[in-house]
């Protein structure tokens, strides 16, 4: 019954398949009035009044009256705070009055914050509930980048401060370019958060901007040894090359021969050579399951060597080979990609990056939205681009042809880059969103 109670105690309706289990909970009287009220509070805070009303059928008459008060508070939160239509000293009053402020915050953050002192006047509002509301309103202001958000976060009592509050203090100080305040906020983060590459970089950046250049460069130099976004930014700051930390898989020829000879992988490779890619992938995964996980690294190398790039990527990830960059980021279909990148004046690394992100080099990939092939070209986009470049596209299936897909995808990428002033960040986002977006 413990698992059933955990499944039941949420602020949303669960699938109908759960109903018999929940009915058993009620029949056995496993749920106390306080627990039912706790779920009602979750439902009301999630805006799910229908669920709250349904749960109310299991309350006694007194608590059902409190639930009606809650609906009234939800509809008239300002009036409820001025003149509560119930005993504001009662233990049930606290969640209702807190809900009034939370409801106001959804449409008027400043108004909600201004009413927190009024909320504190009610005896039924516990210190814990007051902390919860103050934290919630301040974080809502932070999420909306309100000018006063950092001031509100700084004013929270220690009992209302958690990791999210500390993180948002740092985010907002960074946004305001308040470098001394940012340093304080970063130092106030828990060690695990503070030691993340993001905040190490911004600590160096803040120090650099208050004149602590030597310490900033030391931080940058250490961070530049890592292969991540902030490691690359740090490398740029101190004019160091990017450190990719690549670790190629070490193997002997007999390792590959042994793996290739296993029944499942042998069939998969034969099917791949015949172009029967769906069946080949099925056999590949069944073959991997049949061998020791220590052999997966050799299977990934084998897939790369025969040009089965998507299986090389997936198998390397499955084997935990996070630093085997030649396997995880292959230079597949190089002749095609080079030809069309040069034809459309595209930077070769950008084209490879797009393929890696869009399809992981799976030539027959079809997304749930209908995008097809290596560069995930939508049929409508393919037809439009084909007309522009005077190319015949007989049907949607033609987009799964490697040459056709790369030719049209490269032409479309060029169009998007031109539209966004050759800005690769905007262009890649627009490419992924699609031409209508």
FENSUL-V228845 format. One record per residue. RES is the residue in three letters. NEAR is the number of other C-alpha atoms within 8 Angstrom. Layout:
{{RES/NEAR} {RES/NEAR}}
//
This chain:
{{UNK/5} {UNK/5} {UNK/6} {UNK/10} {UNK/9} {UNK/8} {UNK/7} {UNK/8} {UNK/9} {UNK/10} {UNK/14} {UNK/8} {UNK/6} {UNK/6} {UNK/6} {UNK/5} {UNK/5} {UNK/8} {UNK/8} {UNK/7} {UNK/8} {UNK/10} {UNK/8} {UNK/8} {UNK/13} {UNK/9} {UNK/7} {UNK/6} {UNK/7} {UNK/7} {UNK/8} {UNK/7} {UNK/7} {UNK/6} {UNK/9} {UNK/12} {UNK/8} {UNK/9} {UNK/12} {UNK/13} {UNK/11} {UNK/10} {UNK/15} {UNK/11} {UNK/9} {UNK/8} {UNK/6} {UNK/11} {UNK/9} {UNK/6} {UNK/12} {UNK/13} {UNK/9} {UNK/7} {UNK/10} {UNK/11} {UNK/7} {UNK/6} {UNK/11} {UNK/6} {UNK/6} {UNK/7} {UNK/9} {UNK/11} {UNK/8} {UNK/9} {UNK/10} {UNK/8} {UNK/11} {UNK/9} {UNK/9} {UNK/9} {UNK/14} {UNK/10} {UNK/6} {UNK/9} {UNK/14} {UNK/8} {UNK/9} {UNK/12} {UNK/11} {UNK/6} {UNK/6} {UNK/9} {UNK/6} {UNK/6} {UNK/7} {UNK/10} {UNK/9} {UNK/9} {UNK/7} {UNK/8} {UNK/13} {UNK/14} {UNK/10} {UNK/11} {UNK/13} {UNK/13} {UNK/12} {UNK/15} {UNK/14} {UNK/12} {UNK/10} {UNK/13} {UNK/14} {UNK/7} {UNK/6} {UNK/8} {UNK/12} {UNK/7} {UNK/9} {UNK/13} {UNK/11} {UNK/7} {UNK/9} {UNK/12} {UNK/7} {UNK/8} {UNK/13} {UNK/9} {UNK/6} {UNK/10} {UNK/9} {UNK/11} {UNK/16} {UNK/8} {UNK/6} {UNK/6} {UNK/11} {UNK/13} {UNK/12} {UNK/9} {UNK/12} {UNK/12} {UNK/13} {UNK/9} {UNK/13} {UNK/12} {UNK/12} {UNK/10} {UNK/12} {UNK/12} {UNK/7} {UNK/6} {UNK/8} {UNK/8} {UNK/5} {UNK/7} {UNK/13} {UNK/11} {UNK/7} {UNK/9} {UNK/12} {UNK/7} {UNK/6} {UNK/12} {UNK/7} {UNK/5} {UNK/6} {UNK/10} {UNK/11} {UNK/6} {UNK/8} {UNK/7} {UNK/11} {UNK/12} {UNK/11} {UNK/10} {UNK/13} {UNK/12} {UNK/8} {UNK/12} {UNK/14} {UNK/10} {UNK/7} {UNK/6} {UNK/7} {UNK/9} {UNK/12} {UNK/8} {UNK/9} {UNK/15} {UNK/11} {UNK/8} {UNK/13} {UNK/12} {UNK/7} {UNK/7} {UNK/11} {UNK/7} {UNK/6} {UNK/6} {UNK/8} {UNK/11} {UNK/8} {UNK/8} {UNK/10} {UNK/7} {UNK/11} {UNK/12} {UNK/15} {UNK/8} {UNK/12} {UNK/13} {UNK/9} {UNK/12} {UNK/14} {UNK/12} {UNK/9} {UNK/8} {UNK/6} {UNK/9} {UNK/9} {UNK/6} {UNK/10} {UNK/13} {UNK/12} {UNK/8} {UNK/11} {UNK/15} {UNK/11} {UNK/8} {UNK/14} {UNK/16} {UNK/10} {UNK/11} {UNK/11} {UNK/7} {UNK/6} {UNK/11} {UNK/16} {UNK/13} {UNK/10} {UNK/13} {UNK/16} {UNK/9} {UNK/9} {UNK/9} {UNK/6} {UNK/8} {UNK/6} {UNK/10} {UNK/9} {UNK/6} {UNK/7} {UNK/7} {UNK/7} {UNK/8} {UNK/8} {UNK/4} {UNK/7} {UNK/6} {UNK/6} {UNK/6} {UNK/9} {UNK/13} {UNK/8} {UNK/8} {UNK/11} {UNK/10} {UNK/8} {UNK/9} {UNK/7} {UNK/12} {UNK/14} {UNK/10} {UNK/11} {UNK/15} {UNK/10} {UNK/9} {UNK/12} {UNK/11} {UNK/7} {UNK/6} {UNK/6} {UNK/9} {UNK/9} {UNK/6} {UNK/9} {UNK/14} {UNK/10} {UNK/9} {UNK/12} {UNK/13} {UNK/8} {UNK/9} {UNK/13} {UNK/12} {UNK/8} {UNK/7} {UNK/8} {UNK/8} {UNK/8} {UNK/6} {UNK/9} {UNK/14} {UNK/12} {UNK/12} {UNK/13} {UNK/14} {UNK/12} {UNK/11} {UNK/12} {UNK/13} {UNK/7} {UNK/6} {UNK/7} {UNK/10} {UNK/14} {UNK/9} {UNK/11} {UNK/16} {UNK/14} {UNK/9} {UNK/12} {UNK/16} {UNK/10} {UNK/8} {UNK/10} {UNK/6} {UNK/9} {UNK/8} {UNK/8} {UNK/12} {UNK/11} {UNK/8} {UNK/13} {UNK/12} {UNK/8} {UNK/10} {UNK/7} {UNK/7} {UNK/6} {UNK/7} {UNK/6} {UNK/9} {UNK/12} {UNK/9} {UNK/8} {UNK/12} {UNK/13} {UNK/10} {UNK/7} {UNK/9} {UNK/7} {UNK/11} {UNK/8} {UNK/10} {UNK/6} {UNK/8} {UNK/12} {UNK/10} {UNK/8} {UNK/10} {UNK/12} {UNK/10} {UNK/7} {UNK/10} {UNK/13} {UNK/11} {UNK/10} {UNK/10} {UNK/10} {UNK/9} {UNK/12} {UNK/9} {UNK/8} {UNK/5} {UNK/4} {UNK/8} {UNK/12} {UNK/15} {UNK/17} {UNK/17} {UNK/12} {UNK/13} {UNK/13} {UNK/10} {UNK/11} {UNK/6} {UNK/10} {UNK/13} {UNK/9} {UNK/8} {UNK/11} {UNK/12} {UNK/9} {UNK/7} {UNK/7} {UNK/6} {UNK/7} {UNK/6} {UNK/9} {UNK/5} {UNK/6} {UNK/7} {UNK/6} {UNK/10} {UNK/14} {UNK/13} {UNK/10} {UNK/10} {UNK/7} {UNK/10} {UNK/15} {UNK/13} {UNK/9} {UNK/12} {UNK/12} {UNK/13} {UNK/12} {UNK/10} {UNK/10} {UNK/11} {UNK/8} {UNK/11} {UNK/12} {UNK/8} {UNK/8} {UNK/9} {UNK/6} {UNK/8} {UNK/8} {UNK/7} {UNK/6} {UNK/8} {UNK/14} {UNK/9} {UNK/8} {UNK/11} {UNK/10} {UNK/7} {UNK/8} {UNK/8} {UNK/7} {UNK/4} {UNK/5}}
//
